[in-house]
Amino acid sequence: MTTRRAIVVGAGLSGLMAARTLVDRGWHVTVLDKGRGVGGRMATRRITAPDGRTAILDHGAQFFTVRDARFATLVNEWSSAGVVREWCRGFDGDDGHPRYVATNGMTALTKHLATGMDVLTSKLVFAVKPGIETRWTVVIDDGSEIDADAVVMTCPLPQSYSLTVTAGVELPSELLLTDYDRTIGLLAVLDGPTNIAAPGGLQNPDSVFSWIGDNAAKGISPVPAVTFHANPEWSAAHWDDDADTGSALLTAAAAAYIGDATIVASEYKKWRFATPKRLWPEPCFATADDTLVFAGDAFAGPKVEGAVLSGMAAGVVVAGG
């Protein structure tokens, strides 16, 4: 039999899990991502401090929990391989639910999943259209084309829709209207420790921030470094601020959490499609012939577990169960 070929758009958790699911079922899979590396929201940033040391900061997903048995099996495998570990069991007391992190920053998990896979980065997909000799043709912005028997779209839904307008398929209006909260972040490298209590995470501590994470306390940075995520309301209100203005405002708001330390290096980050405001009730959406499938954190849930389960579901649908 001729090996069937699939293209997965997006090298985040959903895309890589869809790809692995298909490879395990005998498909040839190529994953395309516009970024320079894999990860998507599993983003880890390295910033050089003035003294030459390197700070490591997670600036997308910060940790994950486990509820689904299928996900638990995967996490046990990753833990045994040393890829993930338990960080804590709550940020304001022990609630009994482990919070897991990737051992060397959250991007490390997606790098682990991408090992041995055909992943092409710095490849911006321009369109998905019906093929001539195959079901679909994926067009890259450099003009090159890749034919495929199936395509899995895992980027944020507005982006996925814009890329598949040329596909000639009709999508539910509720899916098309999915909107996302925005997040503005400040990655701050310090010259000393913070006054954030162990284990180093604060959720919704005030009217500005939805998350504050001490990456040194988390165990990933050898240098004091803190990730600050502004909440959706603040992020929306200040989205059009220039970088200098926005950075200054977040720096001022962050002062209460860094104690006597001084910020010696920082980066200002903006995520347009940070968190879906509404979830599709199924783990993925497929066209009638199951050859064009949409997946991601807008389906099975906006957290790490949801993204993984959505990708797995998409791979199963394409492979025929």
C-alpha atoms as one frame of an Amber mdcrd trajectory, in Angstrom:
protein
   0.000   0.000   0.000   1.094   3.549  -0.681   1.885   5.369   2.560  -0.663
   8.062   3.219   0.655  11.564   3.786  -0.591  14.183   6.222   0.422  17.772
   6.794   0.055  19.208  10.288   0.056  22.993  10.547   1.465  24.124  13.881
   4.255  22.575  15.970   2.711  23.172  19.374   1.369  20.447  21.617  -1.761
  19.753  19.550   0.129  19.585  16.289   2.888  17.357  17.579   0.449  15.004
  19.293  -1.640  14.769  16.115   1.519  14.016  14.159   2.704  11.348  16.597
  -0.725   9.722  16.599  -0.677   9.503  12.808   2.913   8.261  12.617   2.029
   5.496  15.053  -0.712   4.473  12.609   1.625   4.268   9.631   1.191   7.708
   8.089   3.987   9.860   6.727   3.609  13.229   8.449   5.224  16.615   7.944
   4.698  19.327  10.548   4.961  22.950   9.416   5.403  25.932  11.721   6.025
  29.596  10.992   8.255  29.986  14.065  11.958  29.364  14.316  11.374  26.424
  16.639   8.687  24.151  17.996   6.555  24.949  21.011   3.709  27.349  20.288
   2.417  28.391  23.706   4.980  26.065  25.313   7.407  28.938  25.060  10.667
  29.297  26.955  12.897  32.360  26.603  16.568  32.779  27.452  17.806  36.265
  28.341  21.428  37.167  29.005  21.941  39.164  32.206  24.524  41.984  32.338
  26.915  39.689  34.222  26.830  37.232  31.307  24.727  34.564  32.982  21.638
  33.243  31.188  18.180  33.503  32.723  15.538  31.003  31.618  11.877  32.051
  31.673   8.697  30.255  30.646   6.562  32.913  29.018   3.635  30.924  27.625
   2.158  27.946  29.466   3.543  27.876  32.995   2.581  24.424  34.314  -0.051
  21.743  33.824  -2.319  19.470  35.819  -3.596  15.961  35.050  -7.200  14.787
  35.127  -7.772  12.529  32.112  -6.476   8.943  32.332  -5.035   9.062  28.809
  -3.081  12.177  29.639  -1.944  10.642  32.931  -0.395   7.745  31.001   1.570
  10.171  28.835   2.711  12.239  31.799   3.959   9.109  33.546   5.982   8.257
  30.427   7.411  11.781  30.221   8.225  11.752  33.918  10.042   8.431  33.627
  12.052   9.887  30.742  13.016  12.897  32.864  11.209  15.324  30.568   8.671
  16.558  33.142   8.541  16.678  36.940   6.182  17.746  39.678   6.642  21.366
  40.762   4.157  21.696  43.609   0.626  20.882  44.742  -0.853  24.340  44.883
   0.303  27.941  45.157  -1.699  28.879  48.223  -1.478  25.719  50.294  -1.580
  22.040  49.302  -4.762  21.186  47.383  -3.590  17.677  46.493  -3.317  18.285
  42.729   0.234  18.073  41.332   1.386  20.883  39.075   3.872  19.615  36.517
   6.531  21.476  34.573   8.991  20.497  31.887  12.377  19.944  33.492  14.317
  22.524  31.458  11.516  24.914  30.577   8.181  24.180  28.956   9.562  24.167
  25.412  11.554  21.074  26.364   8.386  18.970  26.261   7.576  19.919  22.676
  11.209  19.371  21.670  10.920  15.887  23.152   7.735  15.205  21.186   9.316
  16.501  17.980  12.308  14.153  18.217  12.465  11.944  15.143   9.584  13.781
  13.485   9.641  15.549  10.105   9.220  19.089  11.436   9.906  22.099   9.224
  10.171  25.436  11.016  10.225  28.948   9.524   7.598  27.696   7.088   4.650
  30.069   6.875   1.607  28.337   5.401  -0.125  30.597   2.930  -3.170  28.494
   1.981  -4.751  25.052   1.916  -6.535  24.203  -1.336  -7.987  21.119  -3.041
  -5.256  19.106  -4.721  -5.119  17.729  -8.234  -3.615  14.296  -7.618  -4.149
  14.286  -3.851  -6.961  15.508  -1.618  -5.170  18.679  -0.506  -2.291  20.932
  -1.475  -0.641  23.100   1.156   0.906  26.293  -0.201   3.914  27.827   1.580
   4.549  31.576   1.425   7.707  30.991  -0.630   5.508  29.537  -3.391   6.359
  25.891  -2.764   3.563  23.339  -2.429   3.150  20.049  -0.575   0.488  17.519
  -1.523  -1.289  15.582   1.207  -4.095  13.115   1.758  -5.115  14.954   4.929
  -4.378  18.225   6.740  -4.627  18.976  10.451  -4.857  22.652  11.418  -3.777
  23.430  14.987  -3.046  27.158  14.973  -5.576  29.557  16.577  -8.941  29.287
  14.835  -8.943  32.751  13.175  -5.598  31.897  11.599  -6.712  28.377  10.647
  -9.828  29.761   8.983  -7.919  32.367   6.985  -5.614  29.651   5.659  -8.453
  27.329   4.653 -10.777  29.814   2.914  -9.391  28.420  -0.352 -10.284  24.872
   0.725 -13.913  25.295  -0.315 -15.320  23.810   2.888 -18.075  25.243   5.054
 -17.348  25.597   8.755 -19.912  26.156  11.529 -20.426  29.840  12.278 -19.883
  29.200  16.002 -16.429  27.882  15.167 -15.596  30.839  12.960 -16.632  33.337
  15.623 -14.357  31.921  18.315 -12.545  34.826  19.960  -9.492  34.825  22.187
  -8.362  36.783  25.225  -5.114  38.651  24.808  -2.162  38.525  27.162   0.649
  41.022  27.610   3.668  39.822  29.513   6.847  41.128  31.064   9.893  38.870
  31.368  12.136  40.323  34.050  15.673  39.317  34.995  16.692  40.473  38.479
  19.904  41.110  40.372  18.583  39.327  43.443  15.802  37.101  44.783  12.144
  38.109  44.840   9.833  38.251  47.838   7.443  35.743  46.251   6.758  32.950
  48.710   7.460  29.319  47.851   6.699  27.532  45.611   7.031  30.657  43.480
   3.693  31.132  41.722   0.879  33.649  42.226  -2.472  33.376  40.429  -4.599
  36.524  40.056  -2.815  38.393  42.871  -4.193  41.840  41.984  -6.075  43.890
  39.374  -3.190  43.811  36.869  -1.706  40.322  36.838  -3.250  36.929  36.168
   0.029  35.113  36.819   3.402  35.794  38.384   6.003  33.026  38.222   9.430
  32.951  39.853  11.441  30.870  37.401  14.313  30.364  39.853  11.956  29.022
  42.520  10.366  26.890  39.809  13.764  25.320  39.254  14.422  26.220  35.632
  16.513  29.407  35.883  19.938  29.707  37.532  19.388  33.470  37.616  16.542
  35.292  39.441  13.907  35.803  36.744  10.164  36.403  36.896   7.377  35.978
  34.344   4.528  38.483  34.704   1.285  37.915  32.749  -1.238  40.733  32.700
  -4.866  39.646  32.962  -7.189  39.774  29.908  -8.873  43.032  30.966  -5.607
  44.894  31.476  -4.139  43.408  28.310  -7.127  44.485  26.210  -7.076  47.998
  27.676  -3.350  48.442  26.956  -3.010  46.406  23.759  -2.331  49.462  21.613
   0.219  50.976  23.978   3.672  51.215  22.492   6.224  48.810  23.932   7.983
  51.452  26.054   4.734  52.620  27.643   3.402  49.133  28.262   6.689  47.912
  29.659   6.929  50.872  32.016   3.411  50.267  33.339   4.033  46.575  33.969
   7.417  47.283  35.526   5.773  49.679  37.970   3.077  47.123  38.825   5.730
  44.429  39.284   7.680  46.401  41.885   5.596  45.043  44.765   6.685  41.492
  43.964  10.420  41.820  43.449  11.321  43.161  46.908  14.718  44.839  47.050
  15.826  43.380  43.733  16.279  45.472  40.599  15.253  44.518  37.079  18.497
  44.366  35.085  17.066  43.052  31.809  13.541  42.594  30.486  11.435  41.787
  27.454   7.875  42.851  26.676   5.663  40.168  25.077   2.206  40.229  23.488
   0.022  37.177  22.748  -2.936  38.037  20.496  -4.500  34.566  20.688  -3.699
  33.632  24.271  -6.832  31.926  25.597 -10.051  30.998  23.750 -13.108  32.647
  25.261 -15.389  29.791  24.226 -14.702  26.091  23.732 -16.001  23.865  20.960
 -17.840  20.953  22.642 -15.890  18.248  20.795 -12.113  17.641  20.929 -11.738
  18.523  17.234 -13.775  19.384  14.126 -13.492  17.489  10.841 -14.924  17.909
   7.362 -17.318  15.236   6.112 -14.535  13.089   4.645 -12.286  13.468   7.739
  -9.382  14.781   5.650  -9.341  18.363   6.966  -9.393  18.550  10.747  -9.225
  21.507  13.115  -7.750  20.985  16.579  -6.092  22.885  19.413  -6.810  24.395
  22.782 -10.118  25.908  21.620 -11.535  22.388  21.537 -10.673  20.062  24.413
  -9.742  22.930  26.726  -7.310  25.870  26.803  -4.816  24.135  29.057  -1.929
  21.790  28.289  -4.033  18.682  28.846  -6.740  19.932  26.494  -4.261  20.729
  23.731  -2.723  17.252  23.993  -6.084  15.458  23.939  -7.324  17.539  21.015
  -4.263  16.691  18.952  -4.614  13.021  19.738  -8.293  13.105  18.761  -7.488
  14.793  15.451  -4.935  12.125  14.595  -7.415   9.355  15.364 -10.098  10.971
  13.192  -7.750  11.306  10.212  -6.479   7.745  10.610 -10.011   6.397  10.686
 -10.233   5.431  14.364
